[in-house]
Amino acid sequence: MKSLQCQSHISQTTLDVDAAGGLKMKLQPTWPGRSDGSCFSYLPSSKINCSKNRNTSIPSSSRQIPFCFRPSEQVRDFSALPYDVVAKIAGSFSLQNLRSASLVCKSWCEALRPLREAMLFFRWGKRFKHGRGGVRPNLHKALDSFLKGAARGFTLAMVDAGLIYWELGKKDKALALYHKAAALGDPAGQCNLAISYLQAESPNTKEALKWLYKASLAGHTRAQYQFALCLHQGRGTDPNMQEAARWYLKAAESGYVRAMYNVSLCYSFGEGLVHSHRHARKWMKRAADRGHTKAQLEHGLALFSVLMVTIGQEGEMMKAVVYLELATRAGERAAAHVKNVILQQLSANSRDRVMFLADNWRALPSSR
């Protein structure tokens, strides 16, 4: 089978292996159990509406719901929570969700103030990193802004600061930030941490699989693709092609172009998925239309092979040449010879049209 493409660089944001090579997740409680000293209670009810029997009188001693707090009890609000707990709850919120949560009440607004400040530092970090918003690119200012956001518990700032540290060769600092973001539940941090473990001189595949699985369940497409690769190649577990194909398909359906290419191969060879030429062609075209160079070569060759057994129309021949031309420009040498063979069968106007289409071609959006 053709080798499937492996991602070798870091993406941007408890698994056990049983004796048979299967994967099991240990479910752990995400919130402590209730106790007699719980800081949270229901709000009191000033009026109870008995719709079934309006004449029923309620004793004065029973006119409060059983679980409401009493005036003599100490009332603790959201802002009284330790900040590390607040960061654990809201550190991975999006900007929209954080704004919505801040509008719930005054105590939430006060408790989430550091995270709102962190988001401002994060946005300035993005500006300095990419030279947006009228500022020049400055990696050191970007790192400083991300670190200020990370210090306030914002996980996306931790991930971006980790990326810069990684680029600067300070991998220990990058790993520390990835691990902190991962522990707070950020899927990008979990994915980056896992890939860092896989790329280490002494790979820690067990930890990598654990974090990839967590991020995959959260819907992180790069993590789903990397997790599928580990299952396919048997890294940290026995090879499991059916599970690998399932995770390839999840990532592909979410727009991850490398997964689209691998899904096409799975359908083409019937490995992990039911053999289907139709589905193989569909996913290969989707990958090609999103700029995957090997997919452009494969799809162009597939169109050419159809022309060889049928009376090819010039329009179909032009489609094949466009994909082969794109693959050639991206460095796929095998595409050049077939492209030249088809070009000789086209009219001068069609050849000019093909070059125009290739020059103005733009890849469809994808998560890469």
N, C-alpha and C positions, 0 to 999 in steps of 0.2 A: 504493500500500500504506500502511496505517496506520503512522505513525511509531513506532519502537520506543523504549522508555523508556531514558534514559541516566542513570547514577548520577553525581551531581555532587559528592559529598563523599568525603573520605578514608575508606577502610575501616580497621577496627581491625587486624595482623601483616603463546650469542651468536647473536642472531637476525639473519640477512641477508635482504635482499629481492632476488630475482633479477630479470632483465629482464622476465620474464613476470608478475611480481607474486607469485610463489610464495614460500613461507617456507622457509628452510633454517636448521637449527641447526648451529653449529660445536661439535663434541664436543671437549672438552679433558680432559686427564688430571686426575683428582681426587686422585691420590697419586703422589709422585715415584717414578721407576723404581728398581729395586734396584741397588745398587752394592756394591763390595767392602767398603765401610766401613759397611754397614747396621748399625743399632743393634739390630735384631730378629733372633732366630734361634730355631730349634726347640728344644724342651726335650730333654734327654738321655734315652735309654731305658736303664734298668737291666737290662731283660730282654727278649729277643726270642723270641717263640713261633713255632716253625716247625711248623705244623700238618700240612704235607704229608709231612715226613720227620723224625720225632722223633730218629732216630739220627744225623742229620747234625750233625757237630761244627763249631763256628764258631771260626775262629782268634781268639786273644785280641786281635789287632790290629784285628779287624773287628767287635767286639761293640758298637760305638756306631753309631747311624745317621749317615750321611755328613754331614748338615747340622747336627748338634747342636753347641753351643758347647763349647770346651775349658776346663777349670778355670783355665788360665792367662790366658784372655781376660777383658777387662773386661766385666762384666755391667751393662747399663743397663736400668732399669725405666721404667714409664710415668710415674712422678712426676719423672723427670729431664728430661722433655720441656719445652721453653720454654712458658710459660703461653699465649702467643699461639697456639701449635700446639694446645694442649689446648682453648682456647676455640673454635678453628676446628672441632675434632672434635665437641665436646659442647655448644657454646654454644646450639644450637637444640634440645637435648633437652627432652622433657617432664619434669615432676617425677617421674613414675613411672619413666621410663627412666633419669633421673639417679640415683635411689635404687638401681635395680637395678645400674647400672654401678659405683656406690660399694661394693657388696657383693662385687664380683668378687675383690678382693684388697686388701691394705693399701696398696700403691703407688697403685692406682686411687683408693682412698678419700682418700689424701692429695692426689693431683693434682686431684681434683674438689672439694676443700673450698671453694675460692673460689666455685665455681658454686652449691654448696649454700647458702652465705651469701647469694649474689645472689638466690636464689629466696626466701629469707626477706624480704629487702628488697622484692622484687617483690610478695609477698603483702601486706606492710604498705602498699605503695603503692596497691594495689587497695582496701584498707580505707579509706585516707584519701580516695581519689578518689570512692568510692561511699558512704561512710559506713556501712561494714559492721563487724561484729565489735565493736560497742559503742563505736566512735569516731565523732566528727562529721566530716562532709566538710571537707577542708582541701586545696585544690589545691596549695599551696606545699609542704606536708609530703609530699603524694603525689609531686610532682616530685622532691623531695630523695631520697625512698626509691627511686624509679625510677632516678635518676642513680647512686646507690650500687650498685644492681644492675647497671646498664649498665657501670660502671667495672670490674666483676668479670667482664665478658664475656657476660652473659646477654642474649640477643637480644630476648626478649619485653619486658624492662625498657627496652631501647633504643627499641622501637617505642612503648611507652606514654609514655615521656618525650618522644619526638618528637611524639606526638599533643597533649600538653599545650603544648609549645612552639608547635605550629601554632595551637592555640586562642588562645594569648597573642600571636599575630602575629609570633613569632620564627621565621620560616620557614627562615632559613639554618641555625639550630641544629637544627631538625626534620629538614631534608634531610641534615645531616651524620650524625645518628643513624640515619635510615632507610638511608642508604648503608652505614653500618658493619654494621647488621643484615643487609642484603641481601648484602653481601660474605661474611658468615659463613653464608649459606645459609638465612636465615629467610624463608619465603614471605610472611608478613605485611609484613615490612620491604621485600621486593621489590615487593609490590603497592602499598604506600603510596608508595614512591619513584617508581614508574612513574606513578601518578595525579598525584603532585606535578609531574612533568615535563609531563604533559598539561595541567595547570591553570596552568602558568606563563605569564607575559605573552608570552614567546617559547617556545612549546611545543617540547620536544625529543622528537619522536615516535619517532625511531630508538632512543634510549635507553629510552623508555617501552615500546616493543614488546619490546625485548630482555629487560627485567626482568619484564614481564607473561608472556612466554613461559616463562621459568624458573619463576615462581610457579605458572603454570597446569599445567606438567608435574608439579609437586609436589603438585597436587590442591587448590590454594587456590581456592575457589569464586568469590570476588569477582574474583580475577585472571582466571579463565576467562571470566567475564561481560564484564569490561572488554576483554579480548583479543578476544572475539567482536564487541564493539561497534566496535573499531578495524578489524577485518576487514570488517565490514558497511558502515561509513561510509567506508572507504578512508583512514583516518588513518595516515600513514607507510608505506602500501603500497597497491597497487591493490585495489579492492573484490573480495572473494571470498566470495560468499554461502554456498557449500557449506561452506567451512571455518568461517565464522561460525556457521552453524546447528549444525555438529558441536560447537563449543565451548559454544554456548548449551545444547545438550542435555546435555553433561557437567555444566555448572553446575546445570541444572535437576534432574538425577538426584541431585545431591548436596544438594538442598534449597534452592537459591537462588531465591527467589520471583520476582524480576524476570526471571530467565532462563526460568522456567516460562511467564510471560506471553508472552515473545518466541517461545518454542518453539511455543506455541499459534498465534500469528500465522503463523509459518513453515509449519506444517502447513495452516493455513486457506487460505493463498494459494499453497501449493506452491513457496515460495521457499527453496531450500537443502535442503528435505526433500520427500519425496513427498507430494502432496496427499492429505489424509485428514481428513474431518470428524470421525471418531470420535476420532482422536488429538488433534485441535484442541480438541474439547470436554473431553477428559480433562485436558489440561494447563491449560485455562482454569479448570476447576473446582478443580484443585489450587491454582492461584494465588489464586483467590477464597477458598477455605477457609483460606488463610494470610494473609488480610488485604490483598491487593492490590486497591485500590479500583477501578481500571479493569477488572480482571478480574471483580469483583463486578457491575459494571454490565453488562459484556459477557455474563456467564453468566446474569444475570437476564433480559436481553433475549432471549437464546437460548431460555430456558425459556418465556418469553412467546410467542415466535414459534411454538413447537411447539403451544402451547395454541390459537393462532389457527387452525391447520389441523386440529386434532383436537377431539374433545369433551373439554374440559379437566375433569379431576377437581379437586375443591377442594383436595386434598392437594398436587397439583402446582402449583396456583396459589399456594398458601401459600409453597412453596419459592421461587418466583420473587419474591414480594413480600419475603421475608426478605433475599435478596441485594440487591434494589433499595433496600430500606430502609437496609441497611448502606452501600451506595454513596452514598445521599443524605446520610446522617449524616457521611460522609467528604468531602462537598463536591462530589459529582458531580451537578450540577443536572439533567442530562438524565434521570436515573433517577426523579426525583420525579413527572413527569407520567405515565409508564407505570405507576408504582407506584399512583398514585391511581386510574387506570382499572381496575386489577385489584381494588383494595380495594372498589370499588363493587359488584363481583360476589360478594363474600364475605359470609357471615353475620356477625352481630355477634360471636358466639363465636370464629369463625375470625380475625376482625380482631384481637380481643384476644390470641388465641394467637400470631399473627404478631408483635405488638409484644413479647410476653413472650419469644419466641425471639430477637428482635433485641436486646433488653435484656441477655439472658444469654449472648449469643454470645461465644465466645472463639476467637481464631485458632489454628490448628494450628502446631506448632513449625516454624521455618524458619531458614535462615541469612541471610535477608533479602537 
